[in-house]
Amino acid sequence: MRVFVTGGTGHSGSYIVPELIAAGHEVTGLARSDTAAAALSALGAKVRRGGLDDLDGLKEGAADSDGVVHVAHRQDLLPSGGLDAVAAAELPIMLAYGEALTGTGKPLVAAGSIGSPGNLGRPVTEEDPALPGGDEHRGTLRVRNVVETAVIDLAARGVRSSVVRIANIAHSTTDRAGFLVRLIALAKEKGYVGYPGDGANLWNAVHIRDTAALFRLALEKGPAGAYWHAVADGGISLRELAEAIGSRLGLPVVSVPADVLMVPGYFGFLANIVTQSYPASSLITRHTLGWEPTQPGLLAGLDNGHYFTAS
């Protein structure tokens, strides 16, 4: 299959591209810069020059392929418009893909996020919408809902479209800016590892290499109009995660009370995020696509040492 991939040099994309190539697919990656083009070539992919703001170029890339994997985001909008602007820019991109792929039956697999299941009282499943939670990015999550719905709606137009919702913590030896990196940096700065309240709130996680395998499976055989959950660890408490970090850094682990959570408290702008609970299930994904994570889980993955190298 000839696959057009966006975001092929990012954290997830840099694993998806070699995963697809190893399975025998021919990959063409979108590259905005010479650096990105060189990185894609090093991964074994062909290169199509262009950016996410070139909708006609994206339509051409999709039309020239047998399938599309979209994991890129308009990060250039972050300084001026914040996360809402980045998320909102996704909608016209998905609609452009729709124009190119309508009636073809070709697969379009787009990256989504688990977000917060709200107050369901159970893990969020693939059958649940990505409900906006109570965190500071509520507007962004609503926009993400619109984007994910737009992708799913393309199924009615003859596109084998689906969304892979990536776990809230996506870890690997090449993670440079994820949630774990921020938690560990905070601990080093403060001299102790904090967790909110009793730390019983749950976070879901996945190794990014397992995520890449799921994108491939969704591309190859996923039915149209489906959500998939890239979730290996369905719920690890923040206290358990804090204790794992503390043991590896040799730092005390401390409960952070509500009155010092917020800015300029321990967690700062992360305060409204770390207090949320994000339990999630991937049973439907595993049963339907035969996806089984093979990489180390979140806590075991901390033993690789990458997250605790001297900086």
C-alpha positions as CSV (number, residue, x, y, z in Angstrom):
1,M,0.0,0.0,0.0
2,R,1.2,3.5,-0.8
3,V,0.7,5.5,2.4
4,F,0.8,9.3,2.8
5,V,1.9,10.2,6.3
6,T,1.9,13.6,8.0
7,G,3.9,14.2,11.2
8,G,6.3,11.5,10.3
9,T,9.2,13.1,12.2
10,G,7.3,13.6,15.4
11,H,7.2,11.4,18.5
12,S,4.6,9.0,17.2
13,G,5.3,9.5,13.5
14,S,8.9,8.5,13.8
15,Y,7.7,5.1,15.0
16,I,4.8,4.8,12.6
17,V,6.9,5.3,9.4
18,P,9.3,2.5,10.1
19,E,6.4,0.3,11.3
20,L,4.7,0.7,8.0
21,I,7.8,0.2,5.9
22,A,8.7,-3.0,7.8
23,A,5.2,-4.3,7.0
24,G,5.9,-3.8,3.3
25,H,4.1,-0.4,2.7
26,E,5.6,2.4,0.6
27,V,5.6,5.6,2.7
28,T,5.6,9.2,1.5
29,G,6.0,11.7,4.3
30,L,5.1,15.4,4.3
31,A,8.1,17.6,5.1
32,R,8.0,21.3,5.6
33,S,11.8,21.7,6.0
34,D,15.1,20.3,4.8
35,T,15.7,18.9,8.3
36,A,12.3,17.0,8.2
37,A,13.0,15.8,4.7
38,A,16.4,14.4,5.7
39,A,14.8,12.7,8.8
40,L,12.1,11.1,6.7
41,S,14.6,9.9,4.1
42,A,16.7,8.4,7.0
43,L,13.6,6.4,8.1
44,G,13.3,5.0,4.6
45,A,10.3,7.1,3.4
46,K,9.9,9.2,0.2
47,V,9.4,12.9,0.7
48,R,6.7,15.3,-0.3
49,R,7.5,18.9,0.4
50,G,4.8,21.1,1.9
51,G,3.0,22.1,5.0
52,L,-0.3,21.6,6.7
53,D,-1.5,25.1,5.6
54,D,-1.4,23.9,2.0
55,L,-4.8,22.2,1.7
56,D,-4.5,21.6,-2.0
57,G,-1.1,19.9,-1.4
58,L,-2.7,17.7,1.2
59,K,-5.5,16.7,-1.1
60,E,-3.0,15.8,-3.8
61,G,-0.9,13.7,-1.4
62,A,-4.0,11.9,-0.3
63,A,-5.3,11.4,-3.8
64,D,-1.9,10.0,-5.0
65,S,-1.9,7.4,-2.1
66,D,-3.7,4.2,-1.2
67,G,-4.2,5.5,2.3
68,V,-3.5,8.3,4.7
69,V,-2.1,8.4,8.3
70,H,-2.4,11.9,9.8
71,V,-0.6,12.6,13.1
72,A,0.7,16.1,12.4
73,H,-0.5,19.3,14.1
74,R,-0.2,23.0,13.3
75,Q,2.3,23.7,16.1
76,D,3.2,27.0,14.4
77,L,-0.1,28.4,15.6
78,L,0.7,27.7,19.3
79,P,2.4,31.0,20.1
80,S,-0.4,33.2,18.7
81,G,-3.5,31.1,19.2
82,G,-2.7,28.5,21.8
83,L,-4.0,24.9,21.8
84,D,-7.4,25.9,20.7
85,A,-6.0,27.3,17.5
86,V,-3.9,24.2,16.9
87,A,-6.9,22.0,17.3
88,A,-9.2,24.2,15.3
89,A,-6.8,24.1,12.3
90,E,-7.3,20.3,12.1
91,L,-10.9,20.6,10.9
92,P,-10.2,22.1,7.4
93,I,-7.4,19.5,7.0
94,M,-9.8,16.6,7.6
95,L,-12.4,18.1,5.3
96,A,-9.7,18.4,2.6
97,Y,-8.9,14.8,3.0
98,G,-12.6,14.1,2.6
99,E,-12.7,15.9,-0.7
100,A,-9.8,13.8,-2.0
101,L,-10.9,10.4,-0.7
102,T,-14.7,10.5,-1.0
103,G,-16.1,7.4,-2.7
104,T,-12.7,5.7,-2.9
105,G,-12.9,3.4,0.1
106,K,-9.4,4.3,1.0
107,P,-8.3,4.4,4.6
108,L,-7.8,7.6,6.6
109,V,-6.4,7.1,10.1
110,A,-6.2,10.3,12.1
111,A,-4.7,10.8,15.6
112,G,-7.0,11.7,18.4
113,S,-6.8,11.8,22.2
114,I,-8.5,10.0,25.1
115,G,-9.3,13.2,26.8
116,S,-11.4,13.0,29.9
117,P,-14.4,10.6,30.2
118,G,-16.1,13.0,32.6
119,N,-18.0,11.4,35.4
120,L,-18.9,8.1,33.8
121,G,-17.8,6.1,36.9
122,R,-16.0,3.6,34.6
123,P,-13.2,3.6,32.1
124,V,-13.9,5.4,28.9
125,T,-14.3,3.0,25.9
126,E,-14.1,3.2,22.2
127,E,-17.9,3.7,22.1
128,D,-17.7,6.9,24.2
129,P,-17.3,10.3,22.7
130,A,-14.1,12.2,23.7
131,L,-16.0,14.1,26.4
132,P,-14.6,17.5,27.5
133,G,-13.3,17.2,31.1
134,G,-12.8,19.8,33.8
135,D,-9.3,20.8,32.9
136,E,-8.0,24.1,31.5
137,H,-8.0,22.7,28.0
138,R,-11.8,22.2,28.0
139,G,-12.2,24.3,24.8
140,T,-9.5,22.4,23.1
141,L,-11.1,19.1,23.9
142,R,-14.4,20.3,22.5
143,V,-12.6,21.3,19.2
144,R,-11.0,17.9,19.2
145,N,-14.5,16.4,19.5
146,V,-15.5,18.2,16.3
147,V,-12.4,17.1,14.5
148,E,-12.8,13.5,15.5
149,T,-16.5,13.5,14.5
150,A,-15.6,15.0,11.1
151,V,-13.2,12.1,10.5
152,I,-15.8,9.5,11.6
153,D,-18.5,11.2,9.4
154,L,-16.3,10.6,6.3
155,A,-17.3,6.9,6.6
156,A,-20.7,7.9,5.2
157,R,-19.0,9.4,2.2
158,G,-17.1,6.2,1.2
159,V,-13.9,6.8,3.2
160,R,-12.6,4.0,5.5
161,S,-11.9,6.6,8.1
162,S,-11.0,6.0,11.8
163,V,-9.5,7.7,14.7
164,V,-6.7,6.3,17.0
165,R,-7.1,8.0,20.4
166,I,-3.6,8.0,21.9
167,A,-3.2,7.5,25.6
168,N,-2.7,10.6,27.8
169,I,0.9,9.4,28.6
170,A,2.7,8.2,25.5
171,H,6.2,7.1,26.7
172,S,9.4,5.9,24.9
173,T,13.1,6.2,25.0
174,T,12.8,9.2,22.6
175,D,10.2,11.1,24.6
176,R,11.5,14.7,24.9
177,A,8.5,16.8,25.9
178,G,5.7,14.6,27.2
179,F,3.8,14.5,30.5
180,L,6.5,12.3,32.2
181,V,9.2,14.7,31.2
182,R,7.4,17.6,32.8
183,L,6.6,15.7,36.0
184,I,10.3,14.7,36.4
185,A,11.5,18.2,35.7
186,L,9.2,19.5,38.3
187,A,10.5,17.0,40.9
188,K,14.1,18.0,40.2
189,E,13.2,21.7,40.5
190,K,11.3,21.3,43.7
191,G,13.4,18.7,45.4
192,Y,10.5,16.3,46.0
193,V,7.9,14.5,43.9
194,G,4.4,15.8,44.4
195,Y,1.0,14.2,43.7
196,P,-2.4,15.8,44.1
197,G,-4.4,15.1,47.2
198,D,-4.6,11.3,47.9
199,G,-3.2,10.7,44.4
200,A,-5.9,8.1,43.7
201,N,-6.8,9.6,40.3
202,L,-5.9,7.4,37.4
203,W,-4.0,8.1,34.2
204,N,-3.8,5.8,31.1
205,A,-0.6,5.2,29.2
206,V,1.0,3.4,26.2
207,H,4.4,2.9,24.7
208,I,4.6,4.9,21.5
209,R,6.0,1.8,19.6
210,D,2.7,-0.1,20.4
211,T,0.8,3.0,19.2
212,A,2.6,2.7,15.9
213,A,1.5,-0.9,15.5
214,L,-2.1,0.2,16.2
215,F,-2.0,2.8,13.4
216,R,-0.8,0.2,11.0
217,L,-3.5,-2.3,11.9
218,A,-6.2,0.4,11.6
219,L,-4.8,1.3,8.2
220,E,-4.7,-2.2,7.0
221,K,-7.9,-3.7,8.3
222,G,-9.8,-1.3,10.5
223,P,-13.5,-0.9,9.5
224,A,-14.9,2.6,8.6
225,G,-16.2,4.9,11.2
226,A,-14.4,3.4,14.2
227,Y,-12.5,4.8,17.2
228,W,-9.5,2.9,18.5
229,H,-7.8,3.2,21.8
230,A,-4.0,3.1,22.0
231,V,-4.1,2.3,25.7
232,A,-1.9,-0.4,27.3
233,D,-2.1,0.7,30.9
234,G,-5.8,1.5,31.6
235,G,-5.3,3.3,34.9
236,I,-2.2,4.0,37.0
237,S,-2.7,6.3,40.0
238,L,-0.8,9.5,40.2
239,R,0.5,8.5,43.6
240,E,1.9,5.2,42.2
241,L,3.6,7.1,39.4
242,A,5.0,9.7,41.8
243,E,6.4,7.0,44.0
244,A,8.0,5.3,41.0
245,I,9.6,8.6,40.0
246,G,10.7,9.4,43.5
247,S,12.4,6.0,43.9
248,R,14.4,6.5,40.8
249,L,15.4,10.1,41.6
250,G,16.0,9.4,45.3
251,L,13.6,12.2,46.3
252,P,10.8,12.2,48.9
253,V,7.2,11.7,47.6
254,V,4.7,14.2,49.1
255,S,0.9,14.8,48.8
256,V,0.3,18.3,47.5
257,P,-2.9,19.8,49.2
258,A,-5.5,21.6,47.1
259,D,-4.5,25.1,48.3
260,V,-1.0,24.8,46.9
261,L,-1.8,23.0,43.7
262,M,-2.4,26.0,41.6
263,V,-0.1,28.8,40.2
264,P,2.3,29.5,41.7
265,G,2.0,26.2,43.5
266,Y,3.8,22.9,42.9
267,F,2.1,22.0,39.6
268,G,1.5,25.5,38.2
269,F,-0.4,25.4,34.9
270,L,-0.6,21.6,35.1
271,A,-2.7,21.7,38.3
272,N,-6.1,21.4,36.5
273,I,-4.8,18.5,34.5
274,V,-3.1,16.4,37.2
275,T,-6.2,16.4,39.4
276,Q,-8.3,14.7,36.7
277,S,-8.8,11.0,36.4
278,Y,-8.5,9.3,33.0
279,P,-9.2,5.6,33.2
280,A,-9.6,4.0,29.8
281,S,-10.2,0.6,28.1
282,S,-8.9,-0.8,24.9
283,L,-10.8,-4.1,24.9
284,I,-12.7,-3.3,21.7
285,T,-9.5,-2.3,19.9
286,R,-7.8,-5.5,21.0
287,H,-10.7,-7.8,20.1
288,T,-11.4,-6.2,16.7
289,L,-7.9,-5.5,15.4
290,G,-5.9,-8.1,17.3
291,W,-3.8,-5.4,18.8
292,E,-1.7,-6.5,21.7
293,P,0.9,-4.2,23.3
294,T,4.3,-5.8,23.5
295,Q,6.4,-3.0,24.9
296,P,7.1,-2.3,28.6
297,G,4.3,-0.7,30.5
298,L,4.6,2.8,32.0
299,L,6.2,1.9,35.3
300,A,8.5,-0.7,33.8
301,G,9.4,1.7,31.1
302,L,10.9,4.1,33.6
303,D,13.7,1.6,34.1
304,N,15.1,2.3,30.7
305,G,16.9,5.3,32.3
306,H,16.1,7.8,29.5
307,Y,13.8,9.9,31.7
308,F,16.4,10.2,34.4
309,T,19.5,11.2,32.5
310,A,21.4,14.1,33.8
311,S,20.4,17.4,32.3
